[in-house]
């Protein structure tokens, strides 16, 4: 699934985004899943993950909804960068279900 995230102004509060993933019209089961999002910033890739509390799984996990949490982020560069979200499911399956771009704007000074 391709999804371009809304523009984020660096060092401001990101309001969070929820994403639901379905395969063949069925929500994927996120019970005990690990979700990693890599923003491909040249020389400084950024990781947001369920393991660093930047991403959450919304209950019930069988609905297949994850959230990039509300937070303040600090990016080393500005521009439009590709990202991908990889899901490691409890059955051992690893899939990149979501890709897209994310524009990071410079903080107004």
Chimera marker file (.cmm) of the C-alpha trace (Angstrom):
<marker_set name="trace">
<marker id="1" x="0.000" y="0.000" z="0.000" r="1" g="1" b="0" radius="0.5"/>
<marker id="2" x="1.318" y="3.437" z="-0.864" r="1" g="1" b="0" radius="0.5"/>
<marker id="3" x="0.583" y="6.270" z="1.564" r="1" g="1" b="0" radius="0.5"/>
<marker id="4" x="2.261" y="9.677" z="1.566" r="1" g="1" b="0" radius="0.5"/>
<marker id="5" x="2.355" y="11.127" z="5.080" r="1" g="1" b="0" radius="0.5"/>
<marker id="6" x="1.311" y="14.741" z="5.674" r="1" g="1" b="0" radius="0.5"/>
<marker id="7" x="4.107" y="17.349" z="5.720" r="1" g="1" b="0" radius="0.5"/>
<marker id="8" x="5.817" y="17.610" z="9.092" r="1" g="1" b="0" radius="0.5"/>
<marker id="9" x="7.441" y="20.835" z="10.354" r="1" g="1" b="0" radius="0.5"/>
<marker id="10" x="10.664" y="19.787" z="12.088" r="1" g="1" b="0" radius="0.5"/>
<marker id="11" x="10.700" y="20.020" z="15.907" r="1" g="1" b="0" radius="0.5"/>
<marker id="12" x="6.950" y="20.715" z="16.077" r="1" g="1" b="0" radius="0.5"/>
<marker id="13" x="4.382" y="18.307" z="17.497" r="1" g="1" b="0" radius="0.5"/>
<marker id="14" x="3.443" y="15.588" z="15.019" r="1" g="1" b="0" radius="0.5"/>
<marker id="15" x="-0.231" y="14.828" z="15.720" r="1" g="1" b="0" radius="0.5"/>
<marker id="16" x="0.031" y="11.130" z="14.898" r="1" g="1" b="0" radius="0.5"/>
<marker id="17" x="-1.353" y="9.036" z="12.053" r="1" g="1" b="0" radius="0.5"/>
<marker id="18" x="-3.233" y="5.741" z="12.099" r="1" g="1" b="0" radius="0.5"/>
<marker id="19" x="-2.785" y="3.238" z="9.294" r="1" g="1" b="0" radius="0.5"/>
<marker id="20" x="-4.849" y="0.069" z="8.792" r="1" g="1" b="0" radius="0.5"/>
<marker id="21" x="-3.423" y="-2.740" z="6.709" r="1" g="1" b="0" radius="0.5"/>
<marker id="22" x="-5.587" y="-5.324" z="4.983" r="1" g="1" b="0" radius="0.5"/>
<marker id="23" x="-4.565" y="-8.226" z="2.778" r="1" g="1" b="0" radius="0.5"/>
<marker id="24" x="-7.280" y="-9.650" z="0.527" r="1" g="1" b="0" radius="0.5"/>
<marker id="25" x="-9.792" y="-7.442" z="2.388" r="1" g="1" b="0" radius="0.5"/>
<marker id="26" x="-8.815" y="-8.997" z="5.735" r="1" g="1" b="0" radius="0.5"/>
<marker id="27" x="-7.084" y="-6.929" z="8.430" r="1" g="1" b="0" radius="0.5"/>
<marker id="28" x="-3.711" y="-8.363" z="9.376" r="1" g="1" b="0" radius="0.5"/>
<marker id="29" x="-3.408" y="-9.566" z="12.965" r="1" g="1" b="0" radius="0.5"/>
<marker id="30" x="-0.900" y="-7.360" z="14.795" r="1" g="1" b="0" radius="0.5"/>
<marker id="31" x="-0.950" y="-9.389" z="18.037" r="1" g="1" b="0" radius="0.5"/>
<marker id="32" x="2.667" y="-9.390" z="19.347" r="1" g="1" b="0" radius="0.5"/>
<marker id="33" x="3.909" y="-7.808" z="16.102" r="1" g="1" b="0" radius="0.5"/>
<marker id="34" x="6.993" y="-5.609" z="15.849" r="1" g="1" b="0" radius="0.5"/>
<marker id="35" x="6.548" y="-2.674" z="13.467" r="1" g="1" b="0" radius="0.5"/>
<marker id="36" x="9.512" y="-0.702" z="12.127" r="1" g="1" b="0" radius="0.5"/>
<marker id="37" x="9.302" y="2.439" z="10.028" r="1" g="1" b="0" radius="0.5"/>
<marker id="38" x="12.489" y="3.593" z="8.315" r="1" g="1" b="0" radius="0.5"/>
<marker id="39" x="12.613" y="7.124" z="6.890" r="1" g="1" b="0" radius="0.5"/>
<marker id="40" x="15.361" y="7.020" z="4.247" r="1" g="1" b="0" radius="0.5"/>
<marker id="41" x="17.251" y="10.234" z="4.989" r="1" g="1" b="0" radius="0.5"/>
<marker id="42" x="20.618" y="10.024" z="3.154" r="1" g="1" b="0" radius="0.5"/>
<marker id="43" x="23.379" y="9.351" z="5.669" r="1" g="1" b="0" radius="0.5"/>
<marker id="44" x="20.953" y="9.481" z="8.628" r="1" g="1" b="0" radius="0.5"/>
<marker id="45" x="18.075" y="7.004" z="8.307" r="1" g="1" b="0" radius="0.5"/>
<marker id="46" x="15.502" y="7.477" z="11.059" r="1" g="1" b="0" radius="0.5"/>
<marker id="47" x="13.828" y="4.551" z="12.853" r="1" g="1" b="0" radius="0.5"/>
<marker id="48" x="10.383" y="4.769" z="14.400" r="1" g="1" b="0" radius="0.5"/>
<marker id="49" x="9.287" y="1.480" z="15.940" r="1" g="1" b="0" radius="0.5"/>
<marker id="50" x="7.117" y="-0.330" z="18.433" r="1" g="1" b="0" radius="0.5"/>
<marker id="51" x="10.431" y="-1.126" z="20.165" r="1" g="1" b="0" radius="0.5"/>
<marker id="52" x="11.274" y="2.569" z="20.769" r="1" g="1" b="0" radius="0.5"/>
<marker id="53" x="7.684" y="3.655" z="21.562" r="1" g="1" b="0" radius="0.5"/>
<marker id="54" x="7.362" y="5.788" z="18.426" r="1" g="1" b="0" radius="0.5"/>
<marker id="55" x="4.698" y="3.439" z="16.993" r="1" g="1" b="0" radius="0.5"/>
<marker id="56" x="1.756" y="1.775" z="18.771" r="1" g="1" b="0" radius="0.5"/>
<marker id="57" x="-0.596" y="-1.060" z="17.904" r="1" g="1" b="0" radius="0.5"/>
<marker id="58" x="-4.229" y="-0.028" z="18.410" r="1" g="1" b="0" radius="0.5"/>
<marker id="59" x="-6.544" y="-2.429" z="20.284" r="1" g="1" b="0" radius="0.5"/>
<marker id="60" x="-7.819" y="-4.827" z="19.286" r="1" g="1" b="0" radius="0.5"/>
<marker id="61" x="-4.659" y="-5.851" z="17.385" r="1" g="1" b="0" radius="0.5"/>
<marker id="62" x="-6.743" y="-8.101" z="15.127" r="1" g="1" b="0" radius="0.5"/>
<marker id="63" x="-8.109" y="-4.919" z="13.450" r="1" g="1" b="0" radius="0.5"/>
<marker id="64" x="-4.684" y="-4.333" z="11.833" r="1" g="1" b="0" radius="0.5"/>
<marker id="65" x="-4.329" y="-0.688" z="12.910" r="1" g="1" b="0" radius="0.5"/>
<marker id="66" x="-1.010" y="0.865" z="13.903" r="1" g="1" b="0" radius="0.5"/>
<marker id="67" x="-0.336" y="4.444" z="14.890" r="1" g="1" b="0" radius="0.5"/>
<marker id="68" x="2.698" y="6.638" z="14.435" r="1" g="1" b="0" radius="0.5"/>
<marker id="69" x="2.384" y="8.264" z="17.849" r="1" g="1" b="0" radius="0.5"/>
<marker id="70" x="1.896" y="11.933" z="18.643" r="1" g="1" b="0" radius="0.5"/>
<marker id="71" x="5.422" y="13.203" z="19.349" r="1" g="1" b="0" radius="0.5"/>
<marker id="72" x="8.048" y="15.835" z="18.644" r="1" g="1" b="0" radius="0.5"/>
<marker id="73" x="10.624" y="14.652" z="16.112" r="1" g="1" b="0" radius="0.5"/>
<marker id="74" x="13.967" y="16.144" z="15.162" r="1" g="1" b="0" radius="0.5"/>
<marker id="75" x="15.178" y="15.372" z="11.655" r="1" g="1" b="0" radius="0.5"/>
<marker id="76" x="18.772" y="16.104" z="10.553" r="1" g="1" b="0" radius="0.5"/>
<marker id="77" x="17.726" y="17.212" z="7.034" r="1" g="1" b="0" radius="0.5"/>
<marker id="78" x="14.756" y="18.694" z="5.225" r="1" g="1" b="0" radius="0.5"/>
<marker id="79" x="13.069" y="17.569" z="2.032" r="1" g="1" b="0" radius="0.5"/>
<marker id="80" x="10.880" y="14.735" z="0.812" r="1" g="1" b="0" radius="0.5"/>
<marker id="81" x="12.113" y="11.292" z="1.784" r="1" g="1" b="0" radius="0.5"/>
<marker id="82" x="10.894" y="7.770" z="1.027" r="1" g="1" b="0" radius="0.5"/>
<marker id="83" x="9.856" y="5.589" z="3.934" r="1" g="1" b="0" radius="0.5"/>
<marker id="84" x="8.743" y="2.009" z="4.445" r="1" g="1" b="0" radius="0.5"/>
<marker id="85" x="6.912" y="0.247" z="7.250" r="1" g="1" b="0" radius="0.5"/>
<marker id="86" x="7.858" y="-3.365" z="7.893" r="1" g="1" b="0" radius="0.5"/>
<marker id="87" x="5.709" y="-5.686" z="9.968" r="1" g="1" b="0" radius="0.5"/>
<marker id="88" x="7.224" y="-8.685" z="11.814" r="1" g="1" b="0" radius="0.5"/>
<marker id="89" x="4.188" y="-10.754" z="12.720" r="1" g="1" b="0" radius="0.5"/>
<marker id="90" x="3.959" y="-13.272" z="15.567" r="1" g="1" b="0" radius="0.5"/>
<marker id="91" x="3.962" y="-16.195" z="13.090" r="1" g="1" b="0" radius="0.5"/>
<marker id="92" x="7.408" y="-15.156" z="11.803" r="1" g="1" b="0" radius="0.5"/>
<marker id="93" x="6.170" y="-13.459" z="8.633" r="1" g="1" b="0" radius="0.5"/>
<marker id="94" x="8.059" y="-10.274" z="7.682" r="1" g="1" b="0" radius="0.5"/>
<marker id="95" x="6.378" y="-7.978" z="5.157" r="1" g="1" b="0" radius="0.5"/>
<marker id="96" x="6.723" y="-4.388" z="4.029" r="1" g="1" b="0" radius="0.5"/>
<marker id="97" x="3.062" y="-3.503" z="3.678" r="1" g="1" b="0" radius="0.5"/>
<marker id="98" x="3.311" y="0.313" z="3.548" r="1" g="1" b="0" radius="0.5"/>
<marker id="99" x="5.612" y="2.630" z="1.578" r="1" g="1" b="0" radius="0.5"/>
<marker id="100" x="5.446" y="6.261" z="0.625" r="1" g="1" b="0" radius="0.5"/>
<marker id="101" x="7.087" y="9.630" z="1.114" r="1" g="1" b="0" radius="0.5"/>
<marker id="102" x="7.254" y="12.084" z="3.985" r="1" g="1" b="0" radius="0.5"/>
<marker id="103" x="8.068" y="15.756" z="3.506" r="1" g="1" b="0" radius="0.5"/>
<marker id="104" x="10.019" y="17.302" z="6.371" r="1" g="1" b="0" radius="0.5"/>
<marker id="105" x="9.875" y="21.114" z="6.399" r="1" g="1" b="0" radius="0.5"/>
<marker id="106" x="12.332" y="23.418" z="8.089" r="1" g="1" b="0" radius="0.5"/>
<marker id="107" x="11.236" y="25.038" z="11.337" r="1" g="1" b="0" radius="0.5"/>
<marker id="108" x="10.293" y="28.685" z="10.847" r="1" g="1" b="0" radius="0.5"/>
<marker id="109" x="12.750" y="30.829" z="12.796" r="1" g="1" b="0" radius="0.5"/>
<link id1="1" id2="2" r="1" g="1" b="0" radius="0.2"/>
<link id1="2" id2="3" r="1" g="1" b="0" radius="0.2"/>
<link id1="3" id2="4" r="1" g="1" b="0" radius="0.2"/>
<link id1="4" id2="5" r="1" g="1" b="0" radius="0.2"/>
<link id1="5" id2="6" r="1" g="1" b="0" radius="0.2"/>
<link id1="6" id2="7" r="1" g="1" b="0" radius="0.2"/>
<link id1="7" id2="8" r="1" g="1" b="0" radius="0.2"/>
<link id1="8" id2="9" r="1" g="1" b="0" radius="0.2"/>
<link id1="9" id2="10" r="1" g="1" b="0" radius="0.2"/>
<link id1="10" id2="11" r="1" g="1" b="0" radius="0.2"/>
<link id1="11" id2="12" r="1" g="1" b="0" radius="0.2"/>
<link id1="12" id2="13" r="1" g="1" b="0" radius="0.2"/>
<link id1="13" id2="14" r="1" g="1" b="0" radius="0.2"/>
<link id1="14" id2="15" r="1" g="1" b="0" radius="0.2"/>
<link id1="15" id2="16" r="1" g="1" b="0" radius="0.2"/>
<link id1="16" id2="17" r="1" g="1" b="0" radius="0.2"/>
<link id1="17" id2="18" r="1" g="1" b="0" radius="0.2"/>
<link id1="18" id2="19" r="1" g="1" b="0" radius="0.2"/>
<link id1="19" id2="20" r="1" g="1" b="0" radius="0.2"/>
<link id1="20" id2="21" r="1" g="1" b="0" radius="0.2"/>
<link id1="21" id2="22" r="1" g="1" b="0" radius="0.2"/>
<link id1="22" id2="23" r="1" g="1" b="0" radius="0.2"/>
<link id1="23" id2="24" r="1" g="1" b="0" radius="0.2"/>
<link id1="24" id2="25" r="1" g="1" b="0" radius="0.2"/>
<link id1="25" id2="26" r="1" g="1" b="0" radius="0.2"/>
<link id1="26" id2="27" r="1" g="1" b="0" radius="0.2"/>
<link id1="27" id2="28" r="1" g="1" b="0" radius="0.2"/>
<link id1="28" id2="29" r="1" g="1" b="0" radius="0.2"/>
<link id1="29" id2="30" r="1" g="1" b="0" radius="0.2"/>
<link id1="30" id2="31" r="1" g="1" b="0" radius="0.2"/>
<link id1="31" id2="32" r="1" g="1" b="0" radius="0.2"/>
<link id1="32" id2="33" r="1" g="1" b="0" radius="0.2"/>
<link id1="33" id2="34" r="1" g="1" b="0" radius="0.2"/>
<link id1="34" id2="35" r="1" g="1" b="0" radius="0.2"/>
<link id1="35" id2="36" r="1" g="1" b="0" radius="0.2"/>
<link id1="36" id2="37" r="1" g="1" b="0" radius="0.2"/>
<link id1="37" id2="38" r="1" g="1" b="0" radius="0.2"/>
<link id1="38" id2="39" r="1" g="1" b="0" radius="0.2"/>
<link id1="39" id2="40" r="1" g="1" b="0" radius="0.2"/>
<link id1="40" id2="41" r="1" g="1" b="0" radius="0.2"/>
<link id1="41" id2="42" r="1" g="1" b="0" radius="0.2"/>
<link id1="42" id2="43" r="1" g="1" b="0" radius="0.2"/>
<link id1="43" id2="44" r="1" g="1" b="0" radius="0.2"/>
<link id1="44" id2="45" r="1" g="1" b="0" radius="0.2"/>
<link id1="45" id2="46" r="1" g="1" b="0" radius="0.2"/>
<link id1="46" id2="47" r="1" g="1" b="0" radius="0.2"/>
<link id1="47" id2="48" r="1" g="1" b="0" radius="0.2"/>
<link id1="48" id2="49" r="1" g="1" b="0" radius="0.2"/>
<link id1="49" id2="50" r="1" g="1" b="0" radius="0.2"/>
<link id1="50" id2="51" r="1" g="1" b="0" radius="0.2"/>
<link id1="51" id2="52" r="1" g="1" b="0" radius="0.2"/>
<link id1="52" id2="53" r="1" g="1" b="0" radius="0.2"/>
<link id1="53" id2="54" r="1" g="1" b="0" radius="0.2"/>
<link id1="54" id2="55" r="1" g="1" b="0" radius="0.2"/>
<link id1="55" id2="56" r="1" g="1" b="0" radius="0.2"/>
<link id1="56" id2="57" r="1" g="1" b="0" radius="0.2"/>
<link id1="57" id2="58" r="1" g="1" b="0" radius="0.2"/>
<link id1="58" id2="59" r="1" g="1" b="0" radius="0.2"/>
<link id1="59" id2="60" r="1" g="1" b="0" radius="0.2"/>
<link id1="60" id2="61" r="1" g="1" b="0" radius="0.2"/>
<link id1="61" id2="62" r="1" g="1" b="0" radius="0.2"/>
<link id1="62" id2="63" r="1" g="1" b="0" radius="0.2"/>
<link id1="63" id2="64" r="1" g="1" b="0" radius="0.2"/>
<link id1="64" id2="65" r="1" g="1" b="0" radius="0.2"/>
<link id1="65" id2="66" r="1" g="1" b="0" radius="0.2"/>
<link id1="66" id2="67" r="1" g="1" b="0" radius="0.2"/>
<link id1="67" id2="68" r="1" g="1" b="0" radius="0.2"/>
<link id1="68" id2="69" r="1" g="1" b="0" radius="0.2"/>
<link id1="69" id2="70" r="1" g="1" b="0" radius="0.2"/>
<link id1="70" id2="71" r="1" g="1" b="0" radius="0.2"/>
<link id1="71" id2="72" r="1" g="1" b="0" radius="0.2"/>
<link id1="72" id2="73" r="1" g="1" b="0" radius="0.2"/>
<link id1="73" id2="74" r="1" g="1" b="0" radius="0.2"/>
<link id1="74" id2="75" r="1" g="1" b="0" radius="0.2"/>
<link id1="75" id2="76" r="1" g="1" b="0" radius="0.2"/>
<link id1="76" id2="77" r="1" g="1" b="0" radius="0.2"/>
<link id1="77" id2="78" r="1" g="1" b="0" radius="0.2"/>
<link id1="78" id2="79" r="1" g="1" b="0" radius="0.2"/>
<link id1="79" id2="80" r="1" g="1" b="0" radius="0.2"/>
<link id1="80" id2="81" r="1" g="1" b="0" radius="0.2"/>
<link id1="81" id2="82" r="1" g="1" b="0" radius="0.2"/>
<link id1="82" id2="83" r="1" g="1" b="0" radius="0.2"/>
<link id1="83" id2="84" r="1" g="1" b="0" radius="0.2"/>
<link id1="84" id2="85" r="1" g="1" b="0" radius="0.2"/>
<link id1="85" id2="86" r="1" g="1" b="0" radius="0.2"/>
<link id1="86" id2="87" r="1" g="1" b="0" radius="0.2"/>
<link id1="87" id2="88" r="1" g="1" b="0" radius="0.2"/>
<link id1="88" id2="89" r="1" g="1" b="0" radius="0.2"/>
<link id1="89" id2="90" r="1" g="1" b="0" radius="0.2"/>
<link id1="90" id2="91" r="1" g="1" b="0" radius="0.2"/>
<link id1="91" id2="92" r="1" g="1" b="0" radius="0.2"/>
<link id1="92" id2="93" r="1" g="1" b="0" radius="0.2"/>
<link id1="93" id2="94" r="1" g="1" b="0" radius="0.2"/>
<link id1="94" id2="95" r="1" g="1" b="0" radius="0.2"/>
<link id1="95" id2="96" r="1" g="1" b="0" radius="0.2"/>
<link id1="96" id2="97" r="1" g="1" b="0" radius="0.2"/>
<link id1="97" id2="98" r="1" g="1" b="0" radius="0.2"/>
<link id1="98" id2="99" r="1" g="1" b="0" radius="0.2"/>
<link id1="99" id2="100" r="1" g="1" b="0" radius="0.2"/>
<link id1="100" id2="101" r="1" g="1" b="0" radius="0.2"/>
<link id1="101" id2="102" r="1" g="1" b="0" radius="0.2"/>
<link id1="102" id2="103" r="1" g="1" b="0" radius="0.2"/>
<link id1="103" id2="104" r="1" g="1" b="0" radius="0.2"/>
<link id1="104" id2="105" r="1" g="1" b="0" radius="0.2"/>
<link id1="105" id2="106" r="1" g="1" b="0" radius="0.2"/>
<link id1="106" id2="107" r="1" g="1" b="0" radius="0.2"/>
<link id1="107" id2="108" r="1" g="1" b="0" radius="0.2"/>
<link id1="108" id2="109" r="1" g="1" b="0" radius="0.2"/>
</marker_set>
